[in-house]
């Protein structure tokens, strides 16, 4: 650039004085290119809250959560100041999003547990070329942590490219995602329905469908492939729940199908032609049933043990002619006592939610770790609510039998699968509220029967939440990292 200006000065007979001026301007221009534009303080002031994505304004988060990076659509430059209650400041700049350093973020949250961090934000956009400052918003830091890992399936939406999927784990304290198992290890079969024995990453199970498949059960360093249909009543396992002791796994055994529609918003309906309950004894490696829950009159599905292991909850409905009577299929929620010593289900059968009296249909009951509440997905009918736009989360206080519909958690789109944290302070759930198509993970605080504002799972680059072409499916929480040796899994799936 400098030689260009010298040649221009020589050919144009520009004086030395002028050439010096051009040289200085060229040097200044080069410096500007290297350093980027300089932004001072924003000139304009907004009265409305900052339009950040994800919306982390006035949320309550666990102190161990990953940094809440955020963006503003169309921003050319951003400035943010994070100020702790004790006066600590963290000043940050970014082009299209604010990238909060991991170590500094955790130092700030650690120092402000039980308090708040104030976020002041300035943005330079086309509408505000000289910058606009927004009113400060708060991020409340809760002292109760969330479990370190979320485990989920990543799958294409609906029925497309079903042979590309896997079960992954995300470290919630940072942005690290690692693979537990992919179906390329399983001859392109389905991998699904993972579950843990009381959040223990060393006691995990999942199904591997198709050639060489089976139910994979891990216990410490031991990995087993179990062929459930070859045991006891010759029924396969579908939706599981591990007993807190680790000695049993309860399954529903479902004959599942799906139908496609062109005349309504919900394009797919997944339904059962039959479903029963089966109990796997992990010590004896046997499968038993209860004749009350294997007949053809009623269908049972989505079993869930209480945290103390003394009760089994499940959904049940009168059998219908499917798929013609989908709209009439309504599942209630019931529970029966469970004897850990004998592995027997007892009496009476208590109805927790009656579809006949209260309306709608129940799926995926999950009991809070203190045994006080049951959280479930509600929809107008049927059982596979992730395909129902109207699906919402409902809560029942088991001490009072009060049903609570947490409007501040639910959205106009599908809100479905959910999991409690081991301390009962947080709920991780799947929702399609961003675009109506892809499920994303949200976390909501919970205390004394009340939910706080949900927040989107933090990502290093916020755009990842919009650009990922896979859905999060069956989110569960674990207290640590799952370590399954991929070579052993691949060998286990190999068949001649």
Backbone torsions as a table, in degrees:
resi	resn	phi	psi	omega
1	UNK	NA	-41.9	-179.8
2	UNK	-66.8	-40.7	179.3
3	UNK	-65.3	-33.4	177.2
4	UNK	-61.2	-45.1	179.7
5	UNK	-67.3	-34.9	179.2
6	UNK	-66.1	-43.0	178.4
7	UNK	-63.8	-38.5	178.4
8	UNK	-63.9	-41.2	-179.7
9	UNK	-65.3	-39.5	-178.3
10	UNK	-68.2	-46.2	-177.5
11	UNK	-70.0	-26.6	-177.7
12	UNK	-97.3	6.0	-178.8
13	UNK	54.9	39.7	178.2
14	UNK	-76.7	142.5	-177.7
15	UNK	-68.5	160.0	176.7
16	UNK	-57.4	-37.8	-178.9
17	UNK	-62.2	-44.6	179.6
18	UNK	-68.5	-37.6	179.8
19	UNK	-62.4	-39.5	177.6
20	UNK	-60.8	-38.9	178.7
21	UNK	-65.0	-44.8	178.7
22	UNK	-61.9	-39.8	-179.5
23	UNK	-61.6	-42.4	179.9
24	UNK	-64.9	-41.6	179.2
25	UNK	-64.5	-40.6	179.2
26	UNK	-63.9	-43.1	179.3
27	UNK	-62.9	-40.0	179.1
28	UNK	-64.5	-41.7	178.9
29	UNK	-63.9	-40.8	178.2
30	UNK	-63.6	-40.6	179.4
31	UNK	-63.9	-39.1	178.7
32	UNK	-63.9	-40.9	178.4
33	UNK	-62.2	-38.8	-177.6
34	UNK	-73.5	-36.7	-173.5
35	UNK	-94.3	-18.1	-176.9
36	UNK	83.0	173.7	-178.2
37	UNK	-68.5	150.2	178.6
38	UNK	-101.6	127.3	179.9
39	UNK	-115.4	126.7	174.8
40	UNK	-90.7	-143.7	177.1
41	UNK	-82.0	146.4	179.0
42	UNK	-64.5	141.4	-178.3
43	UNK	-82.3	-40.1	-174.0
44	UNK	-89.7	159.5	176.1
45	UNK	-128.0	131.7	179.0
46	UNK	-98.8	152.2	175.7
47	UNK	-101.0	-23.5	179.7
48	UNK	-84.1	162.7	-179.2
49	UNK	-68.9	156.3	-178.5
50	UNK	-63.0	131.4	-179.0
51	UNK	-82.8	59.4	-175.0
52	UNK	-82.6	152.8	172.4
53	UNK	-128.5	129.2	-7.2
54	UNK	-66.1	163.7	179.7
55	UNK	-78.4	95.4	177.7
56	UNK	-103.0	15.9	-179.1
57	UNK	-73.2	126.2	174.0
58	UNK	58.4	38.7	174.8
59	UNK	-96.3	160.1	172.2
60	UNK	-109.0	126.9	-175.2
61	UNK	-130.3	154.6	174.7
62	UNK	-70.6	148.4	-176.8
63	UNK	-63.8	-23.4	-177.0
64	UNK	-94.1	7.3	-178.2
65	UNK	-71.8	154.4	177.2
66	UNK	-63.1	161.2	179.5
67	UNK	-55.2	140.5	-179.4
68	UNK	-89.1	70.7	178.0
69	UNK	-65.4	142.9	-177.5
70	UNK	-146.5	163.6	-179.4
71	UNK	-133.2	170.2	169.1
72	UNK	-128.2	128.2	-176.8
73	UNK	-58.8	129.1	176.7
74	UNK	78.7	7.2	-178.8
75	UNK	-71.6	138.5	173.7
76	UNK	-92.2	-29.3	-177.7
77	UNK	-157.4	144.9	179.1
78	UNK	-133.4	144.8	171.1
79	UNK	-129.7	134.1	178.4
80	UNK	-135.6	141.3	173.3
81	UNK	-123.0	119.0	177.8
82	UNK	-101.1	121.7	-175.2
83	UNK	-122.0	122.0	177.6
84	UNK	-77.6	164.0	-179.9
85	UNK	-59.6	-31.3	-179.4
86	UNK	-86.6	4.1	175.0
87	UNK	99.9	-4.0	178.0
88	UNK	-63.1	140.8	-179.3
89	UNK	-123.5	141.9	174.6
90	UNK	-131.4	108.8	-177.2
91	UNK	-97.9	130.8	-174.1
92	UNK	-135.3	152.1	175.3
93	UNK	-131.8	153.9	176.8
94	UNK	-161.3	163.3	177.4
95	UNK	-86.8	-73.8	-179.7
96	UNK	-100.8	-13.2	174.0
97	UNK	-153.0	160.3	177.2
98	UNK	-91.7	120.9	-179.1
99	UNK	-107.6	104.7	-175.0
100	UNK	-86.0	124.2	179.1
101	UNK	-58.7	133.8	-173.7
102	UNK	-58.0	-50.9	-175.9
103	UNK	-63.8	-43.9	-179.0
104	UNK	-67.6	-35.1	177.4
105	UNK	-62.9	-47.1	-178.3
106	UNK	-68.9	-31.1	173.4
107	UNK	-64.1	-41.6	-179.1
108	UNK	-67.4	-44.0	-180.0
109	UNK	-68.8	-35.5	179.0
110	UNK	-63.4	-37.3	-178.9
111	UNK	-78.3	-12.1	-175.0
112	UNK	-123.8	29.4	176.5
113	UNK	-64.5	132.1	-176.6
114	UNK	79.4	4.2	-179.4
115	UNK	-127.5	-160.4	-177.1
116	UNK	-131.0	155.0	170.8
117	UNK	-111.5	128.0	178.3
118	UNK	-93.6	134.1	-178.0
119	UNK	-116.9	114.8	173.5
120	UNK	-100.4	135.8	-170.8
121	UNK	-135.9	135.7	172.0
122	UNK	-124.1	142.1	-177.6
123	UNK	-137.3	142.0	174.4
124	UNK	-111.9	116.3	-176.6
125	UNK	-132.7	178.3	176.6
126	UNK	-62.1	-37.8	178.6
127	UNK	-72.9	-25.1	-179.3
128	UNK	-132.3	72.8	-177.1
129	UNK	-63.5	-22.8	178.0
130	UNK	-101.8	12.6	173.2
131	UNK	91.4	150.3	176.0
132	UNK	-137.9	137.1	176.6
133	UNK	-104.1	139.0	-177.8
134	UNK	-107.0	155.9	175.0
135	UNK	-58.6	142.6	-179.9
136	UNK	-63.9	143.7	173.5
137	UNK	-120.3	164.1	-174.0
138	UNK	-109.2	145.3	168.1
139	UNK	-120.6	114.8	-176.6
140	UNK	-87.2	130.5	-176.1
141	UNK	-104.7	113.7	-179.1
142	UNK	-88.7	142.3	-178.8
143	UNK	-74.5	-21.2	180.0
144	UNK	-79.4	121.2	-177.4
145	UNK	-78.4	164.9	167.8
146	UNK	-100.5	154.3	178.1
147	UNK	-57.4	145.1	-168.1
148	UNK	-64.4	-27.4	-172.4
149	UNK	-126.6	140.6	167.1
150	UNK	-107.9	134.7	-179.5
151	UNK	-119.8	132.4	-173.6
152	UNK	-154.6	165.2	171.2
153	UNK	-96.5	142.3	169.9
154	UNK	-110.0	120.4	-176.3
155	UNK	-137.7	152.6	171.3
156	UNK	-63.6	156.7	-178.1
157	UNK	-66.7	141.9	175.0
158	UNK	61.2	-130.3	-172.4
159	UNK	-102.5	2.4	-172.7
160	UNK	-79.4	136.4	175.1
161	UNK	47.7	49.2	-177.4
162	UNK	-62.1	-19.1	-176.5
163	UNK	-83.7	8.5	175.0
164	UNK	-119.6	97.0	-178.1
165	UNK	-158.1	167.5	177.4
166	UNK	-167.6	165.8	173.2
167	UNK	-105.5	126.6	-173.5
168	UNK	-126.5	163.5	175.7
169	UNK	-130.4	141.9	-179.1
170	UNK	-120.2	126.0	173.0
171	UNK	-73.1	112.6	-175.7
172	UNK	-73.1	-12.8	178.8
173	UNK	-85.9	-12.7	174.1
174	UNK	-144.8	-152.9	-175.9
175	UNK	-113.0	16.2	-174.1
176	UNK	-79.4	124.1	173.3
177	UNK	-116.9	131.0	178.6
178	UNK	-129.5	155.4	-178.2
179	UNK	-87.3	135.5	171.6
180	UNK	-92.5	-50.3	176.2
181	UNK	-156.0	139.0	173.8
182	UNK	-117.6	153.2	-175.4
183	UNK	-77.7	-0.9	168.9
184	UNK	-69.2	-19.5	174.1
185	UNK	-82.4	-12.1	-172.0
186	UNK	-119.3	37.2	177.1
187	UNK	55.9	33.3	178.8
188	UNK	66.3	20.1	175.1
189	UNK	-81.8	176.3	-179.2
190	UNK	-80.8	141.5	169.0
191	UNK	-120.3	128.1	-173.4
192	UNK	-159.8	178.4	170.7
193	UNK	55.3	49.9	177.0
194	UNK	-76.2	150.9	-179.0
195	UNK	-157.8	156.2	-177.9
196	UNK	-124.5	152.7	172.1
197	UNK	-85.2	99.9	178.6
198	UNK	49.6	54.2	171.8
199	UNK	67.0	12.3	-176.6
200	UNK	-83.8	114.1	-178.3
201	UNK	-66.8	-15.1	178.9
202	UNK	-88.6	-10.3	176.6
203	UNK	-119.9	91.5	-175.5
204	UNK	-130.7	151.7	172.0
205	UNK	-139.0	153.4	171.0
206	UNK	-156.4	162.3	177.2
207	UNK	-96.8	141.0	170.2
208	UNK	-120.6	112.3	-174.5
209	UNK	-91.3	161.0	174.1
210	UNK	90.1	-162.2	-174.9
211	UNK	-60.1	124.7	179.6
212	UNK	77.4	9.0	-174.9
213	UNK	-83.6	-173.9	-179.2
214	UNK	161.4	-173.9	175.4
215	UNK	-95.7	118.3	-176.7
216	UNK	-92.9	124.5	-179.3
217	UNK	-123.9	126.5	177.9
218	UNK	-114.1	143.3	176.8
219	UNK	-145.1	99.8	-173.9
220	UNK	66.1	-124.2	-179.8
221	UNK	-90.2	1.8	-176.5
222	UNK	-95.3	132.8	176.5
223	UNK	-123.6	128.2	179.3
224	UNK	-125.5	146.3	169.3
225	UNK	-109.6	118.2	-174.9
226	UNK	-109.0	133.1	175.5
227	UNK	-98.3	88.5	-174.8
228	UNK	-58.3	-41.4	-178.8
229	UNK	-61.7	-20.2	-179.9
230	UNK	-83.3	-5.7	-177.6
231	UNK	-106.4	142.4	171.5
232	UNK	53.9	-116.6	-171.6
233	UNK	-81.6	6.5	176.4
234	UNK	61.1	46.0	176.7
235	UNK	-119.0	142.6	176.3
236	UNK	-82.1	161.6	179.8
237	UNK	-102.8	145.3	177.6
238	UNK	-124.2	-99.3	-176.2
239	UNK	-76.9	123.8	-173.2
240	UNK	-108.7	163.1	164.7
241	UNK	-152.4	122.1	-179.6
242	UNK	-79.6	136.4	174.2
243	UNK	-66.1	142.4	-178.1
244	UNK	-54.6	-28.4	179.7
245	UNK	-71.7	-21.3	-174.9
246	UNK	85.1	0.4	-176.0
247	UNK	-88.2	-16.2	-177.2
248	UNK	-137.9	154.2	167.1
249	UNK	-131.0	123.1	175.7
250	UNK	-93.2	136.9	178.3
251	UNK	-126.4	149.4	157.2
252	UNK	-91.0	145.8	178.6
253	UNK	-111.4	104.5	-169.1
254	UNK	-113.4	140.7	169.5
255	UNK	-103.7	97.7	-166.6
256	UNK	-103.5	141.3	176.1
257	UNK	-137.2	171.7	174.6
258	UNK	-141.8	148.5	177.0
259	UNK	-122.6	156.2	-177.7
260	UNK	-118.4	141.5	-177.7
261	UNK	-125.1	153.7	175.8
262	UNK	-120.4	-7.6	-171.6
263	UNK	-105.1	4.7	-178.3
264	UNK	-144.3	170.5	-177.1
265	UNK	-63.8	-44.2	179.5
266	UNK	-79.2	105.8	-172.5
267	UNK	-79.7	-22.7	-175.9
268	UNK	-127.6	138.2	171.0
269	UNK	-123.6	117.8	176.1
270	UNK	-99.0	131.2	-173.1
271	UNK	-148.1	167.9	178.6
272	UNK	-106.5	147.6	169.6
273	UNK	-96.2	-18.1	172.9
274	UNK	-168.6	156.0	175.3
275	UNK	-162.1	138.4	-179.1
276	UNK	-135.2	179.1	175.6
277	UNK	-110.7	137.9	172.9
278	UNK	-132.8	147.9	-177.6
279	UNK	-118.4	122.4	177.3
280	UNK	-98.1	124.9	176.0
281	UNK	-92.8	109.9	-173.7
282	UNK	-69.2	-27.3	179.9
283	UNK	-78.1	-47.0	-177.4
284	UNK	-87.4	-13.9	-176.6
285	UNK	54.4	52.0	177.8
286	UNK	-127.0	160.7	176.2
287	UNK	-122.3	129.9	178.5
288	UNK	-126.1	164.4	178.9
289	UNK	-135.7	168.4	172.9
290	UNK	-120.0	121.6	-174.0
291	UNK	-58.4	-21.9	177.7
292	UNK	-66.1	-24.2	-173.1
293	UNK	-119.0	26.2	176.4
294	UNK	-132.6	8.9	-179.5
295	UNK	-80.6	176.2	-177.5
296	UNK	-95.1	-0.4	-178.6
297	UNK	-78.3	-41.4	-178.9
298	UNK	-120.4	151.2	173.8
299	UNK	-109.9	133.8	178.9
300	UNK	-116.7	140.1	-178.3
301	UNK	-157.8	169.3	178.5
302	UNK	48.9	63.4	177.6
303	UNK	-74.4	151.9	179.7
304	UNK	-152.7	125.2	175.4
305	UNK	-79.6	148.9	170.6
306	UNK	-72.2	155.9	-176.8
307	UNK	-59.8	-27.6	177.4
308	UNK	-86.0	-3.3	176.2
309	UNK	77.7	5.1	-174.0
310	UNK	-90.7	-12.6	-179.2
311	UNK	-133.5	148.9	171.0
312	UNK	-114.7	122.9	175.4
313	UNK	-101.1	146.8	173.5
314	UNK	-160.8	166.0	179.2
315	UNK	-98.4	141.9	-178.6
316	UNK	-144.3	145.1	-179.3
317	UNK	-148.0	154.2	172.7
318	UNK	-68.1	135.9	-179.1
319	UNK	-60.5	142.0	179.4
320	UNK	-129.5	164.6	175.5
321	UNK	-82.6	108.2	-174.1
322	UNK	-103.5	146.1	4.4
323	UNK	-91.8	3.8	-174.8
324	UNK	-60.1	-34.4	-175.7
325	UNK	-105.0	29.8	-179.9
326	UNK	-54.7	-43.7	-177.9
327	UNK	-64.6	-18.4	179.7
328	UNK	-96.5	-4.4	-177.7
329	UNK	-83.6	110.9	-175.9
330	UNK	-127.5	120.9	-178.8
331	UNK	-95.4	132.3	171.4
332	UNK	-96.4	168.0	176.9
333	UNK	-112.5	126.2	179.9
334	UNK	-130.9	170.9	174.5
335	UNK	-146.0	153.3	175.4
336	UNK	-135.6	153.1	175.2
337	UNK	-66.0	152.0	176.8
338	UNK	-130.1	131.0	179.1
339	UNK	-101.6	110.3	-177.7
340	UNK	-65.9	-32.3	-178.0
341	UNK	-66.0	-42.3	-175.5
342	UNK	-101.1	-17.1	-175.5
343	UNK	72.2	24.7	-176.7
344	UNK	-105.3	144.4	172.3
345	UNK	-90.7	137.0	-171.5
346	UNK	-107.9	-155.1	178.5
347	UNK	-123.0	156.8	-3.5
348	UNK	-88.1	177.3	171.3
349	UNK	-95.8	107.0	-177.8
350	UNK	-93.5	134.1	175.9
351	UNK	-90.2	120.9	179.8
352	UNK	-92.3	-38.9	176.9
353	UNK	-139.2	122.5	-179.1
354	UNK	-99.8	116.6	177.7
355	UNK	-65.2	-33.8	179.8
356	UNK	-64.6	-43.6	-176.4
357	UNK	-85.8	-38.8	-170.8
358	UNK	-101.5	-13.4	175.2
359	UNK	87.1	160.3	177.4
360	UNK	75.4	-163.6	-175.2
361	UNK	-145.3	141.1	-173.0
362	UNK	-105.0	141.6	169.2
363	UNK	-145.5	163.5	174.3
364	UNK	48.7	62.9	173.3
365	UNK	-72.5	136.9	176.3
366	UNK	-136.6	128.1	-174.5
367	UNK	-93.3	136.0	179.4
368	UNK	-64.2	150.9	-175.7
369	UNK	-57.3	-24.8	177.1
370	UNK	-87.7	-0.9	178.2
371	UNK	77.4	5.4	-173.1
372	UNK	-84.5	-34.3	-171.8
373	UNK	-126.6	151.3	169.8
374	UNK	-121.1	126.7	178.7
375	UNK	-107.3	132.6	-179.1
376	UNK	-144.5	166.7	175.4
377	UNK	-95.2	131.5	179.8
378	UNK	-112.4	138.6	171.5
379	UNK	-145.5	173.6	-174.4
380	UNK	-68.9	-28.0	-177.9
381	UNK	-164.8	174.8	172.9
382	UNK	64.7	-160.5	-168.7
383	UNK	-133.9	-24.1	-175.8
384	UNK	-97.6	79.0	-165.8
385	UNK	-75.6	-10.4	178.3
386	UNK	-65.4	-16.9	177.9
387	UNK	-97.6	7.1	-178.4
388	UNK	-108.1	119.8	179.6
389	UNK	-59.0	-34.4	-175.1
390	UNK	-81.6	-2.6	-175.5
391	UNK	-62.0	133.9	179.9
392	UNK	-136.7	165.8	173.2
393	UNK	-90.9	133.9	175.6
394	UNK	-124.3	154.1	-177.4
395	UNK	-129.1	140.0	172.6
396	UNK	-122.1	128.4	173.1
397	UNK	-81.9	109.0	-174.9
398	UNK	-69.3	-16.6	178.0
399	UNK	-79.3	-29.0	-176.5
400	UNK	-119.7	-9.0	-174.5
401	UNK	64.5	16.6	178.7
402	UNK	-77.1	133.2	174.5
403	UNK	-93.2	132.1	-178.2
404	UNK	-121.9	128.0	175.3
405	UNK	-107.7	102.5	-174.7
406	UNK	-77.8	89.8	-176.7
407	UNK	-61.1	-28.7	-179.2
408	UNK	-75.2	-7.2	176.3
409	UNK	-102.2	-38.7	-175.9
410	UNK	-78.7	161.2	-178.1
411	UNK	-132.8	-177.0	176.7
412	UNK	-78.9	-9.3	177.8
413	UNK	-109.0	-176.7	-174.7
414	UNK	-65.6	125.6	170.5
415	UNK	-121.3	119.2	-165.8
416	UNK	-133.5	-106.3	-168.9
417	UNK	-61.5	144.8	-171.4
418	UNK	-151.5	157.8	179.2
419	UNK	-149.0	137.8	175.1
420	UNK	-80.3	148.3	167.2
421	UNK	-73.0	160.3	-175.0
422	UNK	-65.4	-22.3	176.9
423	UNK	-96.4	0.2	177.3
424	UNK	75.6	6.2	-175.5
425	UNK	-87.8	-18.5	-174.4
426	UNK	-135.0	150.1	173.9
427	UNK	-125.2	125.7	174.8
428	UNK	-98.0	129.2	-178.2
429	UNK	-146.0	160.4	-178.9
430	UNK	-100.0	138.7	-178.1
431	UNK	-147.1	148.6	175.6
432	UNK	-103.7	20.9	-171.6
433	UNK	-66.9	-18.2	-178.3
434	UNK	-71.6	-43.0	-175.7
435	UNK	-143.4	0.0	179.8
436	UNK	79.1	0.5	-175.5
437	UNK	-120.9	-49.2	-174.2
438	UNK	-104.1	134.8	174.6
439	UNK	-80.1	133.5	175.5
440	UNK	-122.8	162.0	-175.7
441	UNK	-96.8	133.7	177.0
442	UNK	-125.4	154.3	178.3
443	UNK	-125.6	133.1	178.4
444	UNK	-125.7	137.7	173.6
445	UNK	-74.4	151.9	-179.5
446	UNK	-140.6	133.4	178.6
447	UNK	-160.0	132.3	175.6
448	UNK	52.5	41.6	176.1
449	UNK	80.2	6.1	-177.3
450	UNK	-123.7	139.6	175.2
451	UNK	-95.8	147.9	170.5
452	UNK	-97.1	-179.2	-177.9
453	UNK	-63.8	127.5	178.2
454	UNK	-70.9	153.1	173.8
455	UNK	-132.8	147.1	-177.6
456	UNK	-70.9	141.6	177.1
457	UNK	-52.0	122.3	-177.7
458	UNK	-64.2	141.8	174.2
459	UNK	-126.6	154.6	178.2
460	UNK	-57.6	-50.0	174.5
461	UNK	-110.4	116.7	-176.2
462	UNK	-56.2	-26.7	-178.9
463	UNK	-62.9	-21.6	-179.7
464	UNK	-57.7	-32.0	179.7
465	UNK	-64.9	-26.0	-178.0
466	UNK	-98.2	-27.8	-172.6
467	UNK	-92.5	-19.2	-178.7
468	UNK	-64.3	125.6	-176.8
469	UNK	-96.9	23.1	174.2
470	UNK	-123.9	152.6	177.6
471	UNK	-99.6	145.2	171.1
472	UNK	-79.6	133.1	-173.5
473	UNK	-136.4	135.7	177.9
474	UNK	53.8	63.8	178.2
475	UNK	-72.8	130.5	174.7
476	UNK	-128.0	160.6	178.0
477	UNK	-111.8	145.7	178.7
478	UNK	-137.7	150.7	-175.9
479	UNK	-79.3	-10.0	-179.8
480	UNK	-159.7	-173.8	-176.4
481	UNK	-82.8	136.9	174.2
482	UNK	-82.1	130.8	178.2
483	UNK	-123.6	96.9	175.9
484	UNK	-110.4	121.8	179.5
485	UNK	-65.3	116.9	-174.8
486	UNK	-63.4	-31.6	-179.5
487	UNK	-67.0	-38.6	178.0
488	UNK	-66.4	-39.9	178.7
489	UNK	-63.3	-47.1	-179.4
490	UNK	-60.0	-42.2	178.6
491	UNK	-65.3	-35.4	-179.0
492	UNK	-66.1	-30.9	-178.5
493	UNK	-87.8	-10.8	-178.4
494	UNK	-68.8	131.6	175.4
495	UNK	-133.9	152.9	179.5
496	UNK	-78.9	NA	NA
